[in-house]
């Protein structure tokens, strides 16, 4: 049984209930009563497993967290208010002033801004590298390095990292590896490849219908014996490891980030996300197949398409060997100029012009004039943003109809 088929069963069986209300309950309460001071004390010190306050977790959200944690093979998860909330929680739970981050590959604009602009204001430095700069990555690691961060697929440069090779570097150097797996849930399993933490914008393909803003961070278990998180580099984790053992990364994230930054998930959004999650394993294989069909046909007809399924792509072999379940919903078309890109977007009948990706509908956006409009020329070049670049997120529509529409729009 392939991975997608397996999760068709897992998701619907995990989300629905066999007794009482079949659909998950939405617990729409900001606060929870403790009943007694003894219970309150136990809830706050962690010995009593009951809701504390919705900023720190909600029963509806807890159900979503357990399902996504199981999906990724993690020990647990923390859901957040957005994908950027998830990235911020994962990063800020591990770094302090003076620390350094190594960021690999093409990054979503919001993530790049977080690292380059926001974190730098607080004395946290980020080094940026292409996915294949292994020697430079290793040579940049020092005593202050706390995180190696990468996207499973470069958004939007479509470059593919060798996740396992980078994970081995992180393991050898005792550095936490965080993988943004937003574009490739189910398709790629970062924790199994050696990552420590995965982050998602659940707004995207996991929800799949633009109705629910959300994010999620999945953590691996702390090993009983030697573990990178037991080294001097992560000395602040010692008290969490002592109190929570293999679950330590979760209370650390909640107390060092969620509690104080407040990127808490909303119960209604968590509920809507679970409804989308029920059909993820059905939607994703169709979309992955659509992407390949469309990329190959558009390229054959002379459009400048960027996707690893094309033999001309520098990571085509890596795609065939390491991404057997596809690399998500994205491809890009370079129309060479802003004017031609705008003309394409005005003419297309099927694509919805929006900044989202991973929807059931096909989406499109001109990158340079929107998400990357305030980035300087050198940064755009590093991230693969050209004047005519259009990011396309392929949906569930008939692929032949998308091809015909795009070819007409490109004339």
C-alpha positions as a Markdown table, in Angstrom:
| # | Residue | x | y | z |
|---|---|---|---|---|
| 1 | Unk | 0.0 | 0.0 | 0.0 |
| 2 | Unk | 1.5 | 3.4 | -1.0 |
| 3 | Unk | 1.8 | 6.3 | 1.4 |
| 4 | Unk | -1.2 | 8.2 | 0.0 |
| 5 | Unk | -3.6 | 5.2 | 0.2 |
| 6 | Unk | -2.5 | 4.4 | 3.8 |
| 7 | Unk | -3.3 | 7.9 | 4.9 |
| 8 | Unk | -6.7 | 7.9 | 3.2 |
| 9 | Unk | -7.6 | 5.4 | 6.0 |
| 10 | Unk | -5.6 | 7.0 | 8.8 |
| 11 | Unk | -7.0 | 10.6 | 8.4 |
| 12 | Unk | -10.7 | 9.8 | 8.2 |
| 13 | Unk | -10.5 | 7.3 | 11.0 |
| 14 | Unk | -8.5 | 9.6 | 13.3 |
| 15 | Unk | -10.6 | 12.7 | 12.7 |
| 16 | Unk | -14.1 | 11.2 | 12.9 |
| 17 | Unk | -15.5 | 9.7 | 16.2 |
| 18 | Unk | -17.2 | 6.4 | 16.5 |
| 19 | Unk | -19.5 | 7.5 | 19.3 |
| 20 | Unk | -21.5 | 10.7 | 19.7 |
| 21 | Unk | -20.8 | 13.6 | 17.3 |
| 22 | Unk | -18.9 | 12.2 | 14.3 |
| 23 | Unk | -17.3 | 15.5 | 13.4 |
| 24 | Unk | -14.8 | 16.9 | 15.9 |
| 25 | Unk | -16.1 | 19.2 | 18.6 |
| 26 | Unk | -15.2 | 22.9 | 18.4 |
| 27 | Unk | -14.4 | 24.0 | 21.9 |
| 28 | Unk | -15.0 | 27.7 | 21.5 |
| 29 | Unk | -13.7 | 28.9 | 24.9 |
| 30 | Unk | -10.8 | 31.2 | 25.6 |
| 31 | Unk | -10.5 | 30.0 | 29.2 |
| 32 | Unk | -11.1 | 26.9 | 31.3 |
| 33 | Unk | -12.2 | 26.5 | 34.9 |
| 34 | Unk | -10.0 | 24.4 | 37.1 |
| 35 | Unk | -12.5 | 23.5 | 39.9 |
| 36 | Unk | -10.0 | 23.6 | 42.8 |
| 37 | Unk | -6.7 | 25.3 | 43.6 |
| 38 | Unk | -5.0 | 21.9 | 43.7 |
| 39 | Unk | -6.1 | 21.1 | 40.2 |
| 40 | Unk | -5.0 | 24.6 | 39.1 |
| 41 | Unk | -1.6 | 24.0 | 40.5 |
| 42 | Unk | -1.3 | 20.6 | 38.8 |
| 43 | Unk | -2.4 | 22.1 | 35.4 |
| 44 | Unk | 0.3 | 24.8 | 35.7 |
| 45 | Unk | 3.1 | 22.4 | 36.7 |
| 46 | Unk | 2.1 | 19.8 | 34.1 |
| 47 | Unk | 1.1 | 17.0 | 36.4 |
| 48 | Unk | -2.6 | 17.4 | 35.5 |
| 49 | Unk | -3.4 | 17.0 | 31.8 |
| 50 | Unk | -6.3 | 19.5 | 31.4 |
| 51 | Unk | -6.6 | 22.7 | 29.4 |
| 52 | Unk | -4.9 | 25.7 | 30.9 |
| 53 | Unk | -5.8 | 28.6 | 28.7 |
| 54 | Unk | -6.5 | 28.7 | 25.0 |
| 55 | Unk | -3.3 | 30.7 | 24.3 |
| 56 | Unk | -1.5 | 27.6 | 25.5 |
| 57 | Unk | -3.7 | 25.0 | 23.8 |
| 58 | Unk | -7.3 | 24.1 | 23.1 |
| 59 | Unk | -9.0 | 20.6 | 23.0 |
| 60 | Unk | -10.0 | 21.1 | 19.3 |
| 61 | Unk | -6.5 | 22.2 | 18.4 |
| 62 | Unk | -5.0 | 19.3 | 20.5 |
| 63 | Unk | -6.8 | 16.8 | 18.2 |
| 64 | Unk | -5.3 | 18.4 | 15.1 |
| 65 | Unk | -1.9 | 18.4 | 16.7 |
| 66 | Unk | -2.0 | 14.7 | 17.5 |
| 67 | Unk | -3.0 | 13.8 | 13.9 |
| 68 | Unk | -0.3 | 15.9 | 12.3 |
| 69 | Unk | 2.3 | 14.6 | 14.8 |
| 70 | Unk | 1.4 | 11.0 | 13.8 |
| 71 | Unk | 1.5 | 12.0 | 10.1 |
| 72 | Unk | 5.1 | 13.1 | 10.5 |
| 73 | Unk | 6.2 | 10.4 | 12.9 |
| 74 | Unk | 6.8 | 13.0 | 15.7 |
| 75 | Unk | 6.4 | 12.8 | 19.4 |
| 76 | Unk | 4.0 | 15.7 | 19.4 |
| 77 | Unk | 3.1 | 19.0 | 17.7 |
| 78 | Unk | 2.1 | 22.6 | 18.5 |
| 79 | Unk | -0.5 | 24.2 | 16.2 |
| 80 | Unk | -0.2 | 28.0 | 15.5 |
| 81 | Unk | -2.2 | 30.8 | 14.1 |
| 82 | Unk | -0.4 | 30.8 | 10.7 |
| 83 | Unk | 2.5 | 29.3 | 8.9 |
| 84 | Unk | 4.8 | 32.2 | 9.8 |
| 85 | Unk | 3.6 | 31.7 | 13.4 |
| 86 | Unk | 4.8 | 28.1 | 13.1 |
| 87 | Unk | 8.2 | 29.1 | 11.7 |
| 88 | Unk | 8.6 | 31.8 | 14.4 |
| 89 | Unk | 7.7 | 29.4 | 17.2 |
| 90 | Unk | 10.1 | 26.7 | 16.0 |
| 91 | Unk | 13.0 | 29.2 | 15.6 |
| 92 | Unk | 12.4 | 31.4 | 18.7 |
| 93 | Unk | 12.1 | 28.4 | 20.9 |
| 94 | Unk | 15.8 | 27.6 | 20.2 |
| 95 | Unk | 17.6 | 30.9 | 19.7 |
| 96 | Unk | 18.8 | 33.8 | 21.8 |
| 97 | Unk | 20.7 | 37.1 | 21.2 |
| 98 | Unk | 24.1 | 36.3 | 19.6 |
| 99 | Unk | 23.0 | 33.0 | 18.1 |
| 100 | Unk | 23.3 | 32.2 | 14.4 |
| 101 | Unk | 21.1 | 30.4 | 11.8 |
| 102 | Unk | 22.1 | 28.7 | 8.6 |
| 103 | Unk | 19.3 | 29.0 | 6.0 |
| 104 | Unk | 19.5 | 26.8 | 2.9 |
| 105 | Unk | 17.8 | 27.2 | -0.5 |
| 106 | Unk | 15.3 | 29.5 | -1.9 |
| 107 | Unk | 12.9 | 30.8 | 0.7 |
| 108 | Unk | 9.3 | 32.0 | 0.9 |
| 109 | Unk | 9.6 | 35.8 | 1.1 |
| 110 | Unk | 8.1 | 36.0 | 4.6 |
| 111 | Unk | 10.6 | 33.5 | 6.0 |
| 112 | Unk | 13.5 | 35.3 | 4.4 |
| 113 | Unk | 12.3 | 38.6 | 5.9 |
| 114 | Unk | 12.0 | 37.0 | 9.3 |
| 115 | Unk | 15.6 | 35.8 | 9.2 |
| 116 | Unk | 17.2 | 38.7 | 7.4 |
| 117 | Unk | 15.3 | 41.7 | 8.8 |
| 118 | Unk | 13.4 | 40.9 | 12.0 |
| 119 | Unk | 15.7 | 38.5 | 13.7 |
| 120 | Unk | 18.7 | 40.6 | 12.9 |
| 121 | Unk | 17.1 | 43.4 | 14.9 |
| 122 | Unk | 17.4 | 41.2 | 18.0 |
| 123 | Unk | 21.0 | 40.2 | 17.4 |
| 124 | Unk | 20.4 | 36.9 | 15.6 |
| 125 | Unk | 22.4 | 36.4 | 12.5 |
| 126 | Unk | 21.5 | 34.3 | 9.5 |
| 127 | Unk | 23.8 | 32.9 | 6.8 |
| 128 | Unk | 22.1 | 32.1 | 3.5 |
| 129 | Unk | 23.3 | 29.4 | 1.1 |
| 130 | Unk | 22.1 | 27.5 | -2.0 |
| 131 | Unk | 21.0 | 23.9 | -1.5 |
| 132 | Unk | 24.2 | 22.4 | -2.8 |
| 133 | Unk | 26.8 | 24.5 | -1.0 |
| 134 | Unk | 27.7 | 21.7 | 1.4 |
| 135 | Unk | 31.3 | 22.7 | 2.1 |
| 136 | Unk | 30.3 | 26.3 | 2.8 |
| 137 | Unk | 27.5 | 25.2 | 5.1 |
| 138 | Unk | 29.9 | 23.0 | 7.1 |
| 139 | Unk | 32.5 | 25.7 | 7.3 |
| 140 | Unk | 30.1 | 28.3 | 8.5 |
| 141 | Unk | 29.0 | 26.3 | 11.6 |
| 142 | Unk | 30.4 | 27.6 | 14.8 |
| 143 | Unk | 29.7 | 27.6 | 18.5 |
| 144 | Unk | 26.9 | 30.1 | 18.1 |
| 145 | Unk | 25.0 | 28.1 | 15.4 |
| 146 | Unk | 21.7 | 26.9 | 16.8 |
| 147 | Unk | 19.6 | 26.1 | 13.7 |
| 148 | Unk | 20.0 | 24.8 | 10.1 |
| 149 | Unk | 16.7 | 25.7 | 8.3 |
| 150 | Unk | 15.6 | 24.6 | 4.9 |
| 151 | Unk | 12.5 | 24.2 | 2.7 |
| 152 | Unk | 11.7 | 20.8 | 1.3 |
| 153 | Unk | 11.2 | 22.5 | -2.0 |
| 154 | Unk | 12.4 | 26.0 | -2.8 |
| 155 | Unk | 9.5 | 28.4 | -2.9 |
| 156 | Unk | 9.5 | 29.7 | -5.6 |
| 157 | Unk | 13.0 | 28.8 | -7.1 |
| 158 | Unk | 12.0 | 25.1 | -7.2 |
| 159 | Unk | 15.4 | 23.8 | -6.1 |
| 160 | Unk | 15.4 | 20.6 | -4.2 |
| 161 | Unk | 17.7 | 20.0 | -1.2 |
| 162 | Unk | 19.4 | 16.7 | -0.4 |
| 163 | Unk | 17.6 | 16.6 | 3.0 |
| 164 | Unk | 19.3 | 13.4 | 4.2 |
| 165 | Unk | 22.8 | 14.8 | 3.4 |
| 166 | Unk | 22.1 | 18.1 | 5.2 |
| 167 | Unk | 20.6 | 16.1 | 8.1 |
| 168 | Unk | 23.8 | 14.2 | 8.4 |
| 169 | Unk | 25.8 | 17.4 | 8.6 |
| 170 | Unk | 23.4 | 18.7 | 11.3 |
| 171 | Unk | 23.8 | 15.4 | 13.2 |
| 172 | Unk | 27.6 | 15.4 | 13.0 |
| 173 | Unk | 27.8 | 19.0 | 14.2 |
| 174 | Unk | 25.0 | 18.6 | 16.8 |
| 175 | Unk | 22.9 | 21.4 | 15.2 |
| 176 | Unk | 19.1 | 21.4 | 15.1 |
| 177 | Unk | 17.6 | 20.9 | 11.7 |
| 178 | Unk | 14.2 | 22.5 | 10.9 |
| 179 | Unk | 12.5 | 21.7 | 7.6 |
| 180 | Unk | 9.6 | 23.7 | 6.3 |
| 181 | Unk | 7.5 | 20.9 | 4.7 |
| 182 | Unk | 4.5 | 23.0 | 3.8 |
| 183 | Unk | 4.6 | 22.1 | 0.1 |
| 184 | Unk | 5.2 | 18.4 | 0.6 |
| 185 | Unk | 3.2 | 16.9 | 3.5 |
| 186 | Unk | 3.0 | 13.1 | 3.0 |
| 187 | Unk | 5.3 | 13.3 | -0.1 |
| 188 | Unk | 8.4 | 14.0 | 2.1 |
| 189 | Unk | 9.0 | 12.8 | 5.6 |
| 190 | Unk | 11.7 | 15.1 | 7.0 |
| 191 | Unk | 11.9 | 13.5 | 10.5 |
| 192 | Unk | 12.5 | 10.1 | 9.0 |
| 193 | Unk | 15.3 | 11.6 | 7.0 |
| 194 | Unk | 17.0 | 13.0 | 10.1 |
| 195 | Unk | 15.4 | 16.4 | 10.7 |
| 196 | Unk | 14.5 | 17.4 | 14.3 |
| 197 | Unk | 11.5 | 19.7 | 13.7 |
| 198 | Unk | 9.1 | 20.2 | 10.8 |
| 199 | Unk | 7.0 | 23.3 | 10.2 |
| 200 | Unk | 3.9 | 23.7 | 8.1 |
| 201 | Unk | 1.6 | 26.4 | 6.9 |
| 202 | Unk | -1.6 | 24.4 | 7.2 |
| 203 | Unk | -3.3 | 27.2 | 5.3 |
| 204 | Unk | -1.9 | 25.6 | 2.1 |
| 205 | Unk | -2.4 | 22.1 | 0.8 |
| 206 | Unk | -3.3 | 20.6 | 4.2 |
| 207 | Unk | -6.5 | 22.7 | 4.4 |
| 208 | Unk | -6.7 | 23.0 | 0.7 |
| 209 | Unk | -9.6 | 25.5 | 0.3 |
| 210 | Unk | -8.4 | 28.9 | 1.5 |
| 211 | Unk | -10.8 | 28.9 | 4.4 |
| 212 | Unk | -8.5 | 28.4 | 7.4 |
| 213 | Unk | -5.4 | 30.3 | 8.4 |
| 214 | Unk | -3.0 | 28.1 | 10.4 |
| 215 | Unk | 0.3 | 26.5 | 11.0 |
| 216 | Unk | 1.9 | 23.6 | 12.9 |
| 217 | Unk | 5.3 | 22.5 | 14.3 |
| 218 | Unk | 6.1 | 18.8 | 14.7 |
| 219 | Unk | 8.9 | 17.7 | 17.1 |
| 220 | Unk | 10.9 | 14.5 | 17.3 |
| 221 | Unk | 11.4 | 12.7 | 20.6 |
| 222 | Unk | 14.5 | 13.4 | 22.7 |
| 223 | Unk | 16.7 | 10.3 | 22.8 |
| 224 | Unk | 17.2 | 8.5 | 26.1 |
| 225 | Unk | 20.9 | 8.4 | 25.7 |
| 226 | Unk | 23.1 | 10.8 | 23.7 |
| 227 | Unk | 21.2 | 13.6 | 22.0 |
| 228 | Unk | 22.3 | 16.8 | 20.3 |
| 229 | Unk | 19.7 | 18.6 | 22.5 |
| 230 | Unk | 21.6 | 17.4 | 25.6 |
| 231 | Unk | 24.8 | 19.2 | 24.6 |
| 232 | Unk | 26.2 | 22.5 | 25.9 |
| 233 | Unk | 24.8 | 24.2 | 22.8 |
| 234 | Unk | 21.3 | 23.7 | 24.1 |
| 235 | Unk | 21.9 | 23.9 | 27.8 |
| 236 | Unk | 18.6 | 25.8 | 28.3 |
| 237 | Unk | 16.8 | 22.6 | 27.4 |
| 238 | Unk | 18.1 | 20.7 | 30.4 |
| 239 | Unk | 15.3 | 21.7 | 32.7 |
| 240 | Unk | 12.7 | 20.7 | 30.1 |
| 241 | Unk | 14.4 | 17.3 | 29.5 |
| 242 | Unk | 14.5 | 16.7 | 33.3 |
| 243 | Unk | 10.8 | 17.5 | 33.6 |
| 244 | Unk | 9.4 | 16.1 | 30.3 |
| 245 | Unk | 11.9 | 13.6 | 29.1 |
| 246 | Unk | 11.4 | 12.7 | 25.4 |
| 247 | Unk | 8.7 | 15.3 | 25.1 |
| 248 | Unk | 11.0 | 18.2 | 26.1 |
| 249 | Unk | 10.9 | 20.1 | 22.9 |
| 250 | Unk | 7.2 | 20.7 | 23.2 |
| 251 | Unk | 7.0 | 22.4 | 26.7 |
| 252 | Unk | 10.2 | 24.3 | 25.6 |
| 253 | Unk | 8.4 | 25.6 | 22.5 |
| 254 | Unk | 5.2 | 26.5 | 24.5 |
| 255 | Unk | 7.1 | 28.3 | 27.3 |
| 256 | Unk | 9.8 | 30.0 | 25.3 |
| 257 | Unk | 7.6 | 31.0 | 22.4 |
| 258 | Unk | 3.9 | 30.3 | 22.4 |
| 259 | Unk | 3.3 | 31.6 | 25.9 |
| 260 | Unk | 5.0 | 34.9 | 25.3 |
| 261 | Unk | 4.6 | 35.6 | 21.6 |
| 262 | Unk | 1.0 | 34.3 | 21.5 |
| 263 | Unk | 0.9 | 32.7 | 18.0 |
| 264 | Unk | -1.9 | 30.5 | 19.2 |
| 265 | Unk | -4.2 | 28.5 | 16.9 |
| 266 | Unk | -7.9 | 29.3 | 16.8 |
| 267 | Unk | -10.3 | 26.4 | 17.6 |
| 268 | Unk | -12.5 | 27.1 | 14.6 |
| 269 | Unk | -9.5 | 27.2 | 12.2 |
| 270 | Unk | -8.2 | 23.9 | 13.7 |
| 271 | Unk | -11.6 | 22.3 | 13.0 |
| 272 | Unk | -11.6 | 23.6 | 9.4 |
| 273 | Unk | -8.1 | 22.3 | 9.0 |
| 274 | Unk | -9.1 | 18.9 | 10.1 |
| 275 | Unk | -11.9 | 18.9 | 7.5 |
| 276 | Unk | -9.3 | 19.6 | 4.8 |
| 277 | Unk | -6.9 | 17.1 | 6.2 |
| 278 | Unk | -9.5 | 14.3 | 5.7 |
| 279 | Unk | -9.1 | 14.6 | 1.9 |
| 280 | Unk | -5.4 | 15.5 | 1.7 |
| 281 | Unk | -4.3 | 12.0 | 0.7 |
| 282 | Unk | -6.9 | 12.0 | -2.1 |
| 283 | Unk | -6.1 | 15.5 | -3.4 |
| 284 | Unk | -2.3 | 15.5 | -3.3 |
| 285 | Unk | -1.6 | 12.6 | -5.7 |
| 286 | Unk | -4.0 | 14.1 | -8.3 |
| 287 | Unk | -2.3 | 17.5 | -8.0 |
| 288 | Unk | 1.2 | 16.0 | -8.2 |
| 289 | Unk | 0.2 | 14.2 | -11.3 |
| 290 | Unk | -1.4 | 17.3 | -12.8 |
| 291 | Unk | 1.8 | 19.4 | -12.1 |
| 292 | Unk | 4.0 | 16.9 | -14.0 |
| 293 | Unk | 1.6 | 16.7 | -17.0 |
| 294 | Unk | 1.2 | 20.5 | -17.2 |
| 295 | Unk | 4.9 | 21.3 | -16.7 |
| 296 | Unk | 6.0 | 18.9 | -19.4 |
| 297 | Unk | 3.4 | 20.0 | -21.9 |
| 298 | Unk | 3.9 | 23.8 | -21.4 |
| 299 | Unk | 7.7 | 23.3 | -21.7 |
| 300 | Unk | 7.2 | 21.3 | -24.9 |
| 301 | Unk | 5.2 | 24.3 | -26.3 |
| 302 | Unk | 8.0 | 26.7 | -25.7 |
| 303 | Unk | 7.2 | 28.3 | -22.3 |
| 304 | Unk | 10.0 | 28.8 | -19.8 |
| 305 | Unk | 8.8 | 26.4 | -17.1 |
| 306 | Unk | 10.7 | 25.5 | -14.0 |
| 307 | Unk | 10.0 | 22.2 | -12.3 |
| 308 | Unk | 12.3 | 19.3 | -11.3 |
| 309 | Unk | 10.3 | 16.8 | -13.5 |
| 310 | Unk | 11.9 | 18.4 | -16.5 |
| 311 | Unk | 15.2 | 16.8 | -17.6 |
| 312 | Unk | 16.7 | 20.3 | -18.0 |
| 313 | Unk | 16.3 | 21.0 | -14.3 |
| 314 | Unk | 19.6 | 20.7 | -12.3 |
| 315 | Unk | 17.9 | 18.5 | -9.7 |
| 316 | Unk | 16.0 | 16.2 | -12.0 |
| 317 | Unk | 17.9 | 13.1 | -10.9 |
| 318 | Unk | 17.3 | 14.1 | -7.2 |
| 319 | Unk | 13.6 | 14.5 | -8.0 |
| 320 | Unk | 13.4 | 11.0 | -9.6 |
| 321 | Unk | 15.3 | 9.4 | -6.7 |
| 322 | Unk | 14.3 | 11.3 | -3.6 |
| 323 | Unk | 10.9 | 12.7 | -4.4 |
| 324 | Unk | 9.0 | 9.7 | -5.7 |
| 325 | Unk | 5.8 | 11.1 | -4.4 |
| 326 | Unk | 6.3 | 14.5 | -6.1 |
| 327 | Unk | 7.3 | 17.9 | -4.8 |
| 328 | Unk | 4.0 | 19.6 | -4.2 |
| 329 | Unk | 1.7 | 21.9 | -6.1 |
| 330 | Unk | 4.2 | 24.4 | -7.5 |
| 331 | Unk | 5.8 | 25.2 | -10.8 |
| 332 | Unk | 6.9 | 28.6 | -12.2 |
| 333 | Unk | 6.7 | 30.2 | -15.7 |
| 334 | Unk | 9.1 | 32.9 | -16.6 |
| 335 | Unk | 7.5 | 35.3 | -19.1 |
| 336 | Unk | 10.8 | 37.2 | -19.4 |
| 337 | Unk | 9.3 | 40.7 | -18.6 |
| 338 | Unk | 6.8 | 42.1 | -16.2 |
| 339 | Unk | 4.6 | 43.3 | -19.0 |
| 340 | Unk | 4.3 | 39.8 | -20.5 |
| 341 | Unk | 3.7 | 38.3 | -17.1 |
| 342 | Unk | 0.9 | 40.8 | -16.5 |
| 343 | Unk | -0.6 | 40.1 | -19.9 |
| 344 | Unk | -0.6 | 36.3 | -19.1 |
| 345 | Unk | -2.3 | 36.9 | -15.8 |
| 346 | Unk | -5.0 | 39.1 | -17.4 |
| 347 | Unk | -5.7 | 36.6 | -20.1 |
| 348 | Unk | -5.9 | 33.3 | -18.0 |
| 349 | Unk | -9.4 | 32.2 | -17.3 |
| 350 | Unk | -8.7 | 29.5 | -14.8 |
| 351 | Unk | -5.9 | 30.8 | -12.5 |
| 352 | Unk | -6.9 | 32.8 | -9.5 |
| 353 | Unk | -4.5 | 35.7 | -8.8 |
| 354 | Unk | -3.6 | 35.4 | -5.1 |
| 355 | Unk | -0.6 | 35.0 | -2.7 |
| 356 | Unk | -1.8 | 31.6 | -1.5 |
| 357 | Unk | -0.6 | 28.2 | -2.7 |
| 358 | Unk | -1.8 | 24.6 | -2.3 |
| 359 | Unk | -5.5 | 25.4 | -3.0 |
| 360 | Unk | -8.0 | 23.1 | -4.7 |
| 361 | Unk | -8.0 | 25.8 | -7.4 |
| 362 | Unk | -5.1 | 26.8 | -9.6 |
| 363 | Unk | -3.5 | 30.0 | -8.3 |
| 364 | Unk | -1.0 | 32.4 | -9.9 |
| 365 | Unk | 1.0 | 35.4 | -8.8 |
| 366 | Unk | 3.7 | 37.7 | -10.3 |
| 367 | Unk | 6.5 | 37.4 | -7.8 |
| 368 | Unk | 8.6 | 40.6 | -8.3 |
| 369 | Unk | 5.7 | 43.0 | -8.0 |
| 370 | Unk | 4.1 | 41.4 | -4.9 |
| 371 | Unk | 5.8 | 39.2 | -2.3 |
| 372 | Unk | 9.3 | 40.3 | -3.3 |
| 373 | Unk | 8.6 | 43.9 | -4.3 |
| 374 | Unk | 10.7 | 45.4 | -1.5 |
| 375 | Unk | 13.6 | 43.0 | -1.9 |
| 376 | Unk | 16.8 | 44.4 | -3.4 |
| 377 | Unk | 18.2 | 43.1 | -6.7 |
| 378 | Unk | 20.9 | 40.9 | -5.2 |
| 379 | Unk | 18.4 | 39.2 | -2.9 |
| 380 | Unk | 15.9 | 38.6 | -5.7 |
| 381 | Unk | 18.7 | 37.1 | -7.8 |
| 382 | Unk | 19.7 | 34.7 | -4.9 |
| 383 | Unk | 16.1 | 33.7 | -4.4 |
| 384 | Unk | 15.5 | 33.2 | -8.2 |
| 385 | Unk | 13.1 | 36.1 | -8.6 |
| 386 | Unk | 13.2 | 37.4 | -12.2 |
| 387 | Unk | 11.1 | 40.3 | -13.7 |
| 388 | Unk | 8.8 | 37.9 | -15.5 |
| 389 | Unk | 8.5 | 35.1 | -13.0 |
| 390 | Unk | 5.0 | 33.8 | -12.3 |
| 391 | Unk | 4.5 | 31.3 | -9.5 |
| 392 | Unk | 1.7 | 28.8 | -10.3 |
| 393 | Unk | 0.1 | 26.5 | -7.8 |
| 394 | Unk | -1.8 | 23.8 | -9.7 |
| 395 | Unk | -5.2 | 22.7 | -8.4 |
| 396 | Unk | -7.6 | 19.9 | -9.0 |
| 397 | Unk | -8.9 | 21.1 | -12.4 |
| 398 | Unk | -8.6 | 18.9 | -15.5 |
| 399 | Unk | -4.9 | 19.3 | -16.5 |
| 400 | Unk | -5.7 | 19.6 | -20.3 |
| 401 | Unk | -8.0 | 22.5 | -19.6 |
| 402 | Unk | -5.3 | 24.2 | -17.6 |
| 403 | Unk | -2.8 | 23.6 | -20.4 |
| 404 | Unk | -5.1 | 25.0 | -23.1 |
| 405 | Unk | -5.9 | 28.0 | -20.9 |
| 406 | Unk | -2.2 | 28.8 | -20.2 |
| 407 | Unk | -1.1 | 28.4 | -23.8 |
| 408 | Unk | -3.8 | 30.8 | -24.9 |
| 409 | Unk | -2.9 | 33.3 | -22.2 |
| 410 | Unk | 0.8 | 33.1 | -23.2 |
| 411 | Unk | 0.2 | 34.1 | -26.8 |
